[in-house]
Amino acid sequence: MPEQYAATDKRTGLEVAVTGDFPPHHDDRIRIARTTTLFTRLMSTILATENETERRERFMAIETQLELAEALIRQDMDEVQRLMRETLERMGITAEQMDEMAKKLLDQLREGGGDDFQFPLPDDQG
């Protein structure tokens, strides 16, 4: 018989329920509860956004982040790269800038890293 965990956001009353066959380990159940609670708070915060354009942008942003997390968990690096590329493109970063960032990152890693490395932003001229 499936089990259910429900989380309710106190600010808005939004409730999200997760139903399924949960692993028996106590730590897994804690993670299910915590993840459901965080997702509920996130949805509630987005739904409370009054501006329709901002609300839709927030939904799109979190959808991409969740897709990225899922692809990382599956270790599907092609999908991770695709999602990252699309995200950077939406931020206004060109393919050339992405290539330059990748080159700088690889060069920095070859040189032993460093805390002062910064990616160029779209407005940077080099």
Salt bridges, closest charged atoms under 4 A:
GLU3 OE1 - ARG29 NH1 2.74
ASP9 OD1 - ARG11 NH2 3.17
GLU52 OE1 - ARG56 NH2 3.26
GLU54 OE1 - ARG58 NH2 3.68
GLU70 OE2 - ARG74 NE 2.61
ASP76 OD2 - ARG74 NH1 3.14
GLU79 OE2 - ARG82 NH2 2.69
GLU86 OE2 - ARG82 NH1 2.43
ASP107 OD2 - LYS103 NZ 3.04
ASP107 OD1 - ARG110 NH1 3.17
